[in-house]
């Protein structure tokens, strides 16, 4: 039976004094200790000391090379909440690991704010694009955010203000649980505090009457996207996303992504959802990248190429949307790559592509529907219905 040799230990602002005697004994007995400068400075040990490697991905190799020794990895706060413990756990056998939990920044911040952890969103922008918090801006939502540095609260205040949430209350908490604990309070539209580099930001989102409403459910207003007019429109997009079924961590191939509206809403629809947009036109890829940044999913991956050749070598998807470039050859390539229980949706607006969908439906089954939408528009002094081009949609699940 595999014996644990690697200990992942959470340490708070109070250092070694905050550890249980059993956890302290693990550190005292360790052959190797891995941690940051702050962690090593608090130790008096003869053990081998390792700093965080650069690049950080080299950490797993460094640890595996010391299998058979007792190794302690020291992490700030809760080692399994946006921390190194989760990364290690994805690569090593759980039987080799022992986690030593600690009260982390989120728990401490919630206690300082008097907020229930069950009623808020937790996220990190530490070492990640700050723009990803934009997807969480909604009326009356409370956010706890691990920041990148001293400049992050000002950046987030700007995002809030630009979207009509300038009255949102912001609190920066630093050095929580230690002698140097600090707190800074303000509102987004007038935020001007200089804060410590390592901090946790609490945000209470307060919407003005003209605030932009951007829910996580699909169907964002068309005007929120940069577009050259060729895009999956709001009503059809909502139905398309419902069939694609965004799920946590799942990957979408958006073939013929255009301005990226489907890919962007897929990524907004579930935590950690990913998307690859395939688009041969550079001006449309530029719009897709701008939309992803503005709507809080900056990690949208864009591929220059035509299908099916551009699909070669891509990670197997959990869902595929074919919004452009439809052909039986493209379907065959996408269907072959699609993972079990994967969803495929194809939309067609031309007679030729509709005929292709009808043939594919006859061969493979699934659901074939025609979507018709009419929007009310001014008709002289009155109003009338203006029909959009009908969309034929084919969807199926790989079982």
C-alpha positions as CSV (number, residue, x, y, z in Angstrom):
1,X,0.0,0.0,0.0
2,X,1.3,3.5,-0.9
3,X,2.4,5.5,2.1
4,X,2.0,9.3,2.3
5,X,5.3,11.1,2.1
6,X,4.2,14.6,0.9
7,X,2.5,17.0,3.3
8,X,0.7,20.1,2.0
9,X,0.5,22.5,5.0
10,X,-1.5,25.7,5.1
11,X,0.1,28.6,7.1
12,X,-1.7,31.8,8.0
13,X,-0.4,35.3,8.8
14,X,0.3,34.1,12.4
15,X,2.9,31.7,11.1
16,X,4.0,28.6,13.0
17,X,2.1,29.7,16.0
18,X,-1.2,29.1,14.2
19,X,-0.4,25.4,13.5
20,X,-1.5,22.4,15.5
21,X,1.2,20.5,17.4
22,X,0.7,17.6,15.1
23,X,1.3,19.8,12.0
24,X,4.3,21.5,13.6
25,X,5.8,18.0,14.3
26,X,5.5,17.2,10.6
27,X,7.6,20.3,9.7
28,X,10.2,19.5,12.4
29,X,10.6,15.9,11.0
30,X,10.6,16.9,7.3
31,X,13.6,16.0,5.1
32,X,12.7,18.7,2.5
33,X,10.7,21.9,2.9
34,X,9.2,23.8,0.0
35,X,7.9,27.3,0.3
36,X,8.2,31.0,-0.4
37,X,10.7,33.4,1.2
38,X,8.3,34.3,4.0
39,X,7.8,30.6,4.9
40,X,11.5,29.8,5.0
41,X,12.3,32.9,7.1
42,X,10.1,31.6,9.9
43,X,11.9,28.2,10.1
44,X,14.9,27.0,12.1
45,X,15.6,23.6,10.5
46,X,18.4,21.4,9.0
47,X,16.0,20.2,6.3
48,X,16.8,20.8,2.6
49,X,15.0,24.0,1.6
50,X,13.5,24.5,-1.8
51,X,12.0,27.8,-3.2
52,X,9.1,27.8,-5.6
53,X,10.6,26.8,-8.9
54,X,10.4,28.9,-12.1
55,X,8.5,28.0,-14.2
56,X,6.1,27.0,-11.5
57,X,5.1,23.9,-13.5
58,X,8.5,22.4,-12.7
59,X,7.3,21.9,-9.1
60,X,5.8,18.5,-9.8
61,X,9.1,17.2,-11.1
62,X,11.0,18.6,-8.1
63,X,8.6,16.8,-5.8
64,X,8.6,13.5,-7.6
65,X,12.4,13.5,-7.5
66,X,12.2,13.4,-3.7
67,X,9.7,10.6,-3.4
68,X,10.8,8.4,-0.5
69,X,11.7,11.4,1.7
70,X,9.4,13.3,3.9
71,X,8.5,16.5,2.1
72,X,6.5,19.4,3.5
73,X,5.1,22.0,1.1
74,X,4.1,25.3,2.9
75,X,1.3,27.3,1.3
76,X,-0.3,30.5,2.5
77,X,-3.9,30.0,3.8
78,X,-6.0,27.1,2.7
79,X,-3.8,24.9,0.5
80,X,-6.9,23.5,-1.4
81,X,-8.6,26.8,-2.2
82,X,-7.0,28.5,-5.3
83,X,-3.7,27.3,-4.0
84,X,-0.8,24.9,-4.7
85,X,-2.5,21.9,-3.1
86,X,-5.0,21.6,-5.8
87,X,-2.3,21.6,-8.5
88,X,-0.3,19.0,-6.8
89,X,-3.3,16.8,-6.1
90,X,-4.1,16.7,-9.9
91,X,-0.7,15.1,-10.6
92,X,0.1,12.8,-7.8
93,X,-1.6,9.8,-6.2
94,X,-3.9,11.0,-3.4
95,X,-2.6,8.1,-1.3
96,X,0.8,9.8,-1.2
97,X,-0.5,13.1,0.1
98,X,-1.6,14.5,3.5
99,X,-3.3,17.9,3.6
100,X,-3.1,20.1,6.7
101,X,-5.9,22.7,6.4
102,X,-5.7,26.2,7.6
103,X,-8.2,29.1,7.8
104,X,-7.7,30.9,4.5
105,X,-8.2,34.4,3.1
106,X,-11.8,33.8,2.1
107,X,-13.0,32.5,5.5
108,X,-11.2,35.4,7.2
109,X,-12.5,38.0,4.8
110,X,-16.1,36.7,5.2
111,X,-15.7,36.9,9.0
112,X,-14.4,40.4,8.8
113,X,-17.3,41.5,6.5
114,X,-19.9,39.5,8.4
115,X,-20.9,37.7,5.2
116,X,-22.1,34.2,4.8
117,X,-19.8,32.1,2.7
118,X,-22.8,30.3,1.2
119,X,-24.2,33.6,-0.2
120,X,-21.2,34.9,-2.1
121,X,-18.9,34.2,-5.0
122,X,-15.2,33.5,-4.5
123,X,-12.7,33.9,-7.2
124,X,-9.0,34.7,-7.8
125,X,-7.3,37.0,-10.3
126,X,-3.9,36.3,-8.7
127,X,-1.6,35.6,-11.6
128,X,-4.6,35.6,-14.0
129,X,-6.3,38.2,-16.2
130,X,-8.1,40.6,-13.9
131,X,-10.9,41.0,-16.6
132,X,-12.3,37.6,-15.7
133,X,-14.0,39.1,-12.7
134,X,-16.2,41.1,-15.1
135,X,-18.4,38.0,-15.7
136,X,-19.4,38.1,-12.0
137,X,-20.7,41.7,-12.0
138,X,-24.4,41.5,-11.2
139,X,-26.8,43.5,-9.0
140,X,-26.6,42.7,-5.2
141,X,-23.9,40.1,-5.7
142,X,-21.1,39.8,-3.1
143,X,-17.6,38.9,-4.3
144,X,-14.4,37.9,-2.5
145,X,-11.4,38.2,-4.8
146,X,-7.8,37.2,-4.3
147,X,-6.0,40.0,-6.1
148,X,-2.9,40.2,-8.2
149,X,-1.3,43.2,-6.5
150,X,-1.8,46.7,-5.1
151,X,-3.2,47.9,-8.4
152,X,-5.9,45.3,-8.7
153,X,-8.6,47.0,-6.6
154,X,-8.3,50.2,-8.7
155,X,-8.7,48.1,-11.9
156,X,-11.8,46.4,-10.6
157,X,-13.2,49.7,-9.4
158,X,-12.9,50.9,-13.0
159,X,-14.6,47.8,-14.4
160,X,-17.5,48.3,-12.0
161,X,-17.8,52.0,-12.7
162,X,-17.8,51.6,-16.5
163,X,-20.7,49.1,-16.3
164,X,-22.9,51.3,-14.1
165,X,-21.9,49.8,-10.7
166,X,-19.9,52.8,-9.5
167,X,-21.8,52.8,-6.2
168,X,-20.5,49.4,-5.3
169,X,-18.8,49.1,-1.9
170,X,-15.2,47.9,-1.9
171,X,-13.2,46.7,1.1
172,X,-9.5,45.7,0.9
173,X,-8.3,43.4,3.7
174,X,-4.5,42.8,4.1
175,X,-2.4,40.7,6.5
176,X,-5.5,39.2,8.0
177,X,-4.9,37.3,11.2
178,X,-1.6,39.0,11.9
179,X,-0.3,42.0,13.8
180,X,-0.2,44.2,10.7
181,X,-3.8,43.6,9.6
182,X,-5.2,46.5,7.7
183,X,-8.6,47.4,6.2
184,X,-9.5,50.0,3.5
185,X,-13.1,50.9,2.7
186,X,-14.6,52.9,-0.2
187,X,-16.8,52.9,-3.3
188,X,-15.8,52.0,-6.8
189,X,-16.4,55.4,-8.5
190,X,-14.2,57.2,-6.1
191,X,-11.7,54.5,-5.0
192,X,-8.3,56.1,-4.3
193,X,-6.6,54.0,-1.6
194,X,-3.0,52.9,-1.7
195,X,-3.1,49.3,-0.5
196,X,-0.6,46.5,0.3
197,X,0.4,44.3,-2.6
198,X,-1.0,41.2,-1.0
199,X,-4.7,41.6,-0.3
200,X,-8.2,40.2,-0.5
201,X,-10.9,42.4,-2.0
202,X,-14.5,42.3,-0.9
203,X,-17.0,43.8,-3.4
204,X,-20.7,44.4,-2.8
205,X,-22.1,45.1,-6.3
206,X,-24.7,47.9,-6.3
207,X,-26.3,48.7,-9.7
208,X,-27.3,52.2,-10.9
209,X,-30.6,52.4,-12.8
210,X,-28.7,52.4,-16.1
211,X,-26.3,49.6,-15.2
212,X,-25.5,46.9,-17.8
213,X,-27.3,43.7,-17.0
214,X,-25.1,40.7,-17.9
215,X,-26.5,37.5,-16.4
216,X,-24.6,34.2,-16.6
217,X,-27.6,32.5,-18.3
218,X,-27.3,32.8,-22.1
219,X,-29.0,35.5,-24.2
220,X,-26.9,38.6,-23.8
221,X,-28.1,41.6,-25.8
222,X,-26.6,41.8,-29.2
223,X,-25.4,45.4,-28.6
224,X,-23.0,44.1,-25.9
225,X,-20.9,42.5,-28.7
226,X,-18.7,44.1,-31.3
227,X,-19.9,42.7,-34.6
228,X,-19.9,43.2,-38.4
229,X,-23.5,42.1,-38.4
230,X,-22.7,38.4,-38.9
231,X,-23.4,36.9,-35.5
232,X,-25.8,34.4,-33.8
233,X,-28.5,36.8,-32.6
234,X,-29.7,37.0,-29.0
235,X,-32.8,34.7,-29.2
236,X,-31.2,32.1,-31.4
237,X,-28.0,32.2,-29.3
238,X,-30.0,31.5,-26.1
239,X,-31.5,28.4,-27.7
240,X,-28.2,27.3,-29.1
241,X,-26.5,27.6,-25.7
242,X,-29.3,25.6,-24.1
243,X,-28.6,22.8,-26.5
244,X,-24.8,23.0,-26.0
245,X,-25.3,22.8,-22.2
246,X,-22.3,24.7,-20.7
247,X,-20.8,22.7,-17.8
248,X,-18.0,23.3,-15.3
249,X,-14.6,23.0,-17.0
250,X,-16.0,21.8,-20.3
251,X,-14.4,22.7,-23.6
252,X,-16.4,24.0,-26.7
253,X,-15.2,24.1,-30.3
254,X,-16.9,27.1,-31.9
255,X,-16.4,26.5,-35.6
256,X,-16.8,29.7,-37.6
257,X,-16.8,31.7,-34.4
258,X,-17.2,35.1,-36.1
259,X,-17.4,37.8,-33.3
260,X,-17.3,35.0,-30.7
261,X,-20.8,35.5,-29.2
262,X,-21.5,31.8,-28.7
263,X,-18.1,31.0,-27.3
264,X,-18.2,34.0,-25.0
265,X,-21.6,33.0,-23.6
266,X,-20.5,29.4,-23.2
267,X,-17.5,30.5,-21.1
268,X,-19.7,32.8,-19.0
269,X,-22.3,30.0,-18.5
270,X,-20.3,27.8,-16.2
271,X,-17.3,28.2,-13.9
272,X,-14.0,27.4,-15.7
273,X,-15.7,26.5,-19.0
274,X,-13.3,26.8,-21.9
275,X,-13.7,27.5,-25.6
276,X,-11.7,27.5,-28.8
277,X,-13.0,29.6,-31.6
278,X,-11.9,28.7,-35.2
279,X,-12.2,31.7,-37.5
280,X,-10.2,32.4,-40.7
281,X,-10.9,36.2,-40.9
282,X,-8.5,38.3,-38.8
283,X,-10.9,41.1,-38.3
284,X,-13.5,38.8,-36.8
285,X,-10.9,37.1,-34.6
286,X,-10.0,40.6,-33.3
287,X,-13.7,41.3,-32.5
288,X,-14.0,38.0,-30.8
289,X,-10.9,38.7,-28.6
290,X,-12.3,42.2,-27.7
291,X,-15.7,40.7,-26.8
292,X,-14.1,38.1,-24.7
293,X,-12.1,40.7,-22.8
294,X,-15.1,43.1,-22.3
295,X,-17.4,40.4,-21.1
296,X,-15.1,38.7,-18.6
297,X,-13.8,35.6,-20.4
298,X,-10.3,36.7,-21.5
299,X,-9.0,33.1,-21.9
300,X,-11.0,32.5,-25.1
301,X,-8.6,30.7,-27.4
302,X,-8.7,31.8,-31.1
303,X,-7.4,29.7,-34.0
304,X,-6.7,31.0,-37.5
305,X,-7.7,28.5,-40.0
306,X,-10.4,26.8,-42.1
307,X,-12.2,23.6,-41.1
308,X,-11.7,20.7,-41.1
309,X,-7.9,21.2,-41.3
310,X,-7.8,23.6,-38.4
311,X,-9.3,21.0,-36.1
312,X,-6.3,18.7,-36.3
313,X,-4.4,18.6,-33.0
314,X,-7.0,20.4,-30.9
315,X,-8.0,19.0,-27.5
316,X,-11.1,16.8,-27.8
317,X,-14.2,18.9,-27.0
318,X,-17.2,18.4,-24.8
319,X,-19.4,20.4,-27.2
320,X,-19.2,21.6,-30.8
321,X,-21.0,24.5,-32.4
322,X,-20.9,24.8,-36.1
323,X,-22.0,28.3,-37.0
324,X,-20.0,28.6,-40.2
325,X,-18.2,26.4,-42.7
326,X,-20.8,23.6,-42.5
327,X,-20.2,20.5,-44.6
328,X,-20.5,16.8,-44.1
329,X,-16.7,16.6,-43.9
330,X,-16.6,19.2,-41.1
331,X,-19.3,17.3,-39.2
332,X,-17.5,14.0,-39.6
333,X,-14.2,15.5,-38.2
334,X,-16.0,17.2,-35.3
335,X,-18.1,14.2,-34.5
336,X,-15.1,11.9,-34.4
337,X,-13.3,14.2,-32.0
338,X,-16.3,14.9,-29.7
339,X,-16.1,13.2,-26.4
340,X,-18.8,10.7,-25.2
341,X,-21.9,12.6,-24.0
342,X,-20.7,15.5,-26.1
343,X,-23.3,17.9,-27.6
344,X,-23.2,19.1,-31.2
345,X,-25.3,22.0,-32.5
346,X,-25.2,23.3,-36.1
347,X,-27.1,26.3,-37.3
348,X,-27.9,27.1,-41.0
349,X,-29.4,30.1,-42.7
350,X,-28.8,29.3,-46.4
351,X,-30.8,26.8,-48.4
352,X,-27.6,24.9,-49.2
353,X,-26.6,24.5,-45.6
354,X,-30.2,23.7,-44.6
355,X,-30.1,20.8,-47.1
356,X,-26.8,19.6,-45.6
357,X,-28.4,19.6,-42.2
358,X,-31.4,17.7,-43.4
359,X,-29.2,15.0,-45.0
360,X,-27.1,14.7,-41.8
361,X,-30.3,14.5,-39.7
362,X,-31.6,11.7,-41.9
363,X,-28.3,9.8,-41.5
364,X,-27.5,10.4,-37.8
365,X,-30.8,11.3,-36.1
366,X,-30.9,14.0,-33.4
367,X,-33.3,17.0,-33.4
368,X,-34.0,19.2,-36.4
369,X,-35.9,22.5,-35.8
370,X,-36.6,25.7,-37.5
371,X,-36.3,28.9,-35.4
372,X,-38.2,32.0,-36.5
373,X,-37.9,35.3,-34.6
374,X,-39.7,38.6,-35.2
375,X,-38.8,41.8,-33.5
376,X,-41.1,44.8,-33.1
377,X,-39.8,47.9,-34.9
378,X,-41.1,51.4,-35.7
379,X,-43.4,51.4,-38.7
380,X,-44.0,55.1,-39.4
381,X,-45.8,56.5,-36.2
382,X,-46.8,52.9,-35.2
383,X,-45.0,49.6,-34.8
384,X,-44.8,46.4,-36.8
385,X,-43.1,43.0,-36.8
386,X,-39.8,42.7,-38.7
387,X,-38.8,39.0,-39.2
388,X,-35.2,37.9,-38.9
389,X,-33.9,35.3,-41.2
390,X,-35.1,31.9,-40.0
391,X,-32.5,29.5,-38.7
392,X,-32.5,25.8,-39.1
393,X,-30.9,24.1,-36.2
394,X,-29.7,20.5,-35.8
395,X,-28.6,19.1,-32.5
396,X,-27.6,15.7,-31.1
397,X,-25.8,14.1,-28.2
398,X,-23.0,11.6,-28.7
399,X,-23.9,8.4,-26.8
